[in-house]
Amino acid sequence: MTTRILFVGDNWHGSSARSMREALAARSDLALTDVGEDRYVPAYRGAALRLAGRLLRPLQRRELAAAIRAAAAEFRPDALLVYKGRWISAGLIEELSRRGVATVNVFPDLSPHAHGRALREAIGRYDLVISTKPSHPPLWRSLYGYANACVCVPHGYDPDVHLWEEPAPEADRDAALCATWRPEYDRLLRALAEELGDQVSFAVAGAGWPEHRRGFPARWRFFGPAVGRAYGEFLRGAKIAVAPVNGAIAVDGATQPGDQDSTRTYELAAAHCFFLHQRSAYAAEIYDEKTEVPFWSGPAELAALIRRWLPDAAGRRAMAERAHARAVPAYSIPRRAASVLAHVERLVRGRADAGARRGTPR
């Protein structure tokens, strides 16, 4: 029997939610319809529009909930698959579950506690959470306090957005980073700049960086966001890409684990970039440090690796090709989507079997 999935998530080009939705929609063994969350609750950049958005948020969330209810009534899904779902209430998840819909959340972020009370509560109401973080399942009950099931399906790259079959041409820029500004990354780059000075040309792209460029060396250049295909083009325009991960965070006064990988862990390899990845136990299971992706643990080691690899174009190309071969297609979103679908189908079958034992038809 074909599984019927109602998918809810952002729909902007380059978003992980859209990549997952398109990978699932391409499959012939399921039927899928979707509700674009950002159509109802858009993200604004300007201060005036952000204020207006906060004022409109209750109305936007009600309209989103109404759209999900209408889609569920018309499509009659076996499963609701929500990608993060910051604006979806616990009550709506419970309502759809009572109507016989298996409820699943694909959670891509560092902590389900770090995005507001509504999401923190709603995450615990899904039948299943599929986290991209390997640290979540073993800590789901003890640290995060949830009683529902949690499994891990890691991040991946989108072949339509991040894949380049050919190696990157030799670039003019020495190194590059593409990430939204955050204090942790700012401290890393300032320490790295102290190590490297004006020895290298460094390009940084992402929201917030142009406003924080003061104090960096003259050969460092700062740009706004690079999304979609432009993300890979920007990073392929440097000899070396830098791949940090988010550190531990404090939530309600308690420390919660940081990342061990990120989307760039897979996207950079797919784009045929040579990259230096922040060291973690999980990253060491994904790539070989000596033959595919060198790892670093702090700005001094990162600076040393940049100095070591900049003059070695042949070595960088060989490493990038081996990392690419490792990642493609094994770490692609279509492969991850197949794993997600297997978990969803297992849940749907389990609920159907339990209903049959109780004698309660769906």
Secondary structure, DSSP 8 states (H G I E B T S, - for coil): --EEEEEEE--STT-HHHHHHHHHHT-TTEEEEEEEHHHHS----SHHHHHHHHHHHHHHHHHHHHHHHHHHHHH--SEEEEES-TT--HHHHHHHHHTT-EEEEEE-SS-TTSS-HHHHHHHTTSSEEEES-TTHHHHTTTTT---SEEEE----B-HHHH--SS-----SEEEEEE----HHHHHHHHHHHHHHTTSS-EEEESTTSGGG-TTS-TTEEEE----THHHHHHHHTEEEEEE-----EEETTEEE---S--HHHHHHHHTT--EEEE--HHHHHHS-TTTT--EESSHHHHHHHHHHHTT-HHHHHHHHHHHHHHHTTTTBHHHHHHHHHHHHHHHHHHHHHHHHHHT---
